[in-house]
Amino acid sequence: MPGKKKVAILQHDADNAELSRLLLEPIGYEVEIVDRKADPLVAIEACSPDVLVVDLRPHVDYYWGILERLAQNPVTAQLPVVAIATLDSVAQRALGQTNVAEVLVAPFDIEELVSKVVAAIGLAQSRWRRQDTEALGA
């Protein structure tokens, strides 16, 4: 049986990050809360998650910069991201980012978070299978 899928969480609010962990671990996900005070890219790369959940704020360029750096890093370029947005305009901007597979507009319920994480992991797995198939055919 394959190991648990790993979810990395990078959120502005530590309580929200912990709540996400408490929601995802009991249903079988391994959860790593990324310390936003350290270099999050190093932490994300080190924990090698299957998906990243990130809290995007409209006027906090820090998180947008992380998305850009993730997309430019060969190790994390294919990492699917579930973006949590507080405004529809932020959600629309997030959808234009390379790694963003799913967007949640807050407030949201537990089932939405879980379904977005599952969808993002499924998208990544189908992308990897397609790349493997293409590599074998080349």
C-alpha positions as CSV (number, residue, x, y, z in Angstrom):
1,M,0.0,0.0,0.0
2,P,1.4,3.4,-0.9
3,G,2.4,5.8,1.8
4,K,0.2,8.7,3.0
5,K,-0.2,11.7,0.8
6,K,1.6,14.7,2.3
7,V,0.1,18.1,2.4
8,A,2.3,21.2,3.2
9,I,0.4,24.1,4.7
10,L,1.6,27.7,4.5
11,Q,-0.8,30.1,6.1
12,H,-0.6,33.6,7.6
13,D,-2.6,32.6,10.6
14,A,-1.0,29.8,12.7
15,D,-4.4,28.8,14.2
16,N,-5.9,28.3,10.7
17,A,-2.8,26.2,9.7
18,E,-3.4,24.1,12.8
19,L,-7.1,23.8,12.1
20,S,-6.3,22.5,8.5
21,R,-3.9,20.0,10.0
22,L,-6.6,18.8,12.4
23,L,-9.0,18.4,9.6
24,L,-6.7,16.5,7.2
25,E,-4.7,14.2,9.4
26,P,-7.7,12.1,10.7
27,I,-8.7,11.3,7.2
28,G,-5.3,9.9,6.2
29,Y,-3.1,12.8,5.2
30,E,0.4,13.5,6.5
31,V,0.5,17.3,7.2
32,E,3.5,19.5,7.5
33,I,2.9,23.1,8.6
34,V,5.6,25.3,6.9
35,D,7.2,27.8,9.2
36,R,6.7,31.1,7.4
37,K,9.4,32.8,9.4
38,A,12.1,30.5,7.9
39,D,12.7,30.1,4.2
40,P,9.5,28.4,3.1
41,L,10.9,27.2,-0.2
42,V,13.6,25.2,1.7
43,A,11.0,23.7,4.0
44,I,8.6,22.9,1.2
45,E,11.4,21.2,-0.8
46,A,12.6,19.3,2.2
47,C,9.3,17.9,3.1
48,S,8.5,16.9,-0.5
49,P,4.7,17.3,-0.3
50,D,2.2,16.0,-2.8
51,V,0.3,19.3,-2.5
52,L,0.7,22.8,-1.0
53,V,-2.1,24.7,0.7
54,V,-1.3,28.4,0.8
55,D,-3.2,31.3,2.1
56,L,-3.1,34.2,-0.4
57,R,-3.7,37.7,0.9
58,P,-4.6,40.6,-1.5
59,H,-1.8,42.9,-0.4
60,V,0.8,40.6,0.9
61,D,3.3,40.1,-1.9
62,Y,5.3,37.6,0.2
63,Y,3.0,34.7,-0.6
64,W,2.7,35.6,-4.3
65,G,6.5,35.7,-4.5
66,I,6.6,32.2,-3.0
67,L,4.3,30.9,-5.7
68,E,6.6,32.5,-8.4
69,R,9.7,31.0,-6.8
70,L,8.0,27.5,-6.6
71,A,7.2,27.7,-10.3
72,Q,10.8,28.6,-11.2
73,N,12.4,25.9,-9.1
74,P,12.8,22.6,-11.0
75,V,12.2,20.5,-7.8
76,T,8.9,22.3,-7.0
77,A,7.7,23.4,-10.5
78,Q,5.1,20.6,-10.7
79,L,3.9,20.9,-7.2
80,P,0.1,21.5,-7.2
81,V,-1.1,24.3,-5.1
82,V,-4.5,24.8,-3.4
83,A,-4.8,28.6,-2.9
84,I,-7.0,30.0,-0.2
85,A,-8.3,33.4,-1.1
86,T,-10.4,35.9,0.9
87,L,-11.8,37.8,-2.1
88,D,-13.0,36.7,-5.6
89,S,-10.4,39.1,-7.1
90,V,-7.6,37.3,-5.3
91,A,-9.1,33.9,-6.4
92,Q,-9.0,35.1,-10.1
93,R,-5.4,36.3,-9.7
94,A,-4.5,32.9,-8.1
95,L,-5.9,31.0,-11.0
96,G,-3.4,32.7,-13.3
97,Q,-0.5,31.3,-11.3
98,T,1.4,28.4,-12.8
99,N,1.2,26.0,-9.9
100,V,-2.3,26.8,-8.7
101,A,-4.5,23.8,-9.3
102,E,-7.5,24.7,-7.1
103,V,-8.8,27.8,-5.3
104,L,-10.9,28.1,-2.2
105,V,-12.6,31.3,-1.4
106,A,-12.9,31.8,2.4
107,P,-15.0,31.1,4.3
108,F,-15.3,27.5,3.2
109,D,-16.3,24.2,4.8
110,I,-14.3,21.2,5.6
111,E,-15.6,19.2,2.7
112,E,-14.4,21.9,0.3
113,L,-10.9,21.9,1.6
114,V,-10.7,18.1,1.4
115,S,-12.1,17.9,-2.1
116,K,-9.7,20.6,-3.4
117,V,-6.7,18.8,-1.8
118,V,-7.9,15.4,-3.4
119,A,-8.4,17.1,-6.8
120,A,-5.0,18.8,-6.8
121,I,-3.3,15.5,-5.9
122,G,-5.2,13.7,-8.6
123,L,-4.3,16.4,-11.2
124,A,-0.6,16.0,-10.3
125,Q,-0.8,12.2,-10.5
126,S,-2.4,12.4,-14.0
127,R,0.2,14.9,-15.1
128,W,3.1,12.7,-13.9
129,R,1.6,9.6,-15.6
130,R,1.2,11.6,-18.8
131,Q,4.9,12.7,-18.6
132,D,6.0,9.1,-17.9
133,T,4.0,7.9,-20.9
134,E,5.5,10.6,-23.1
135,A,9.0,9.8,-21.9
136,L,8.6,6.1,-22.7
137,G,7.2,6.9,-26.2
138,A,10.0,9.4,-27.0
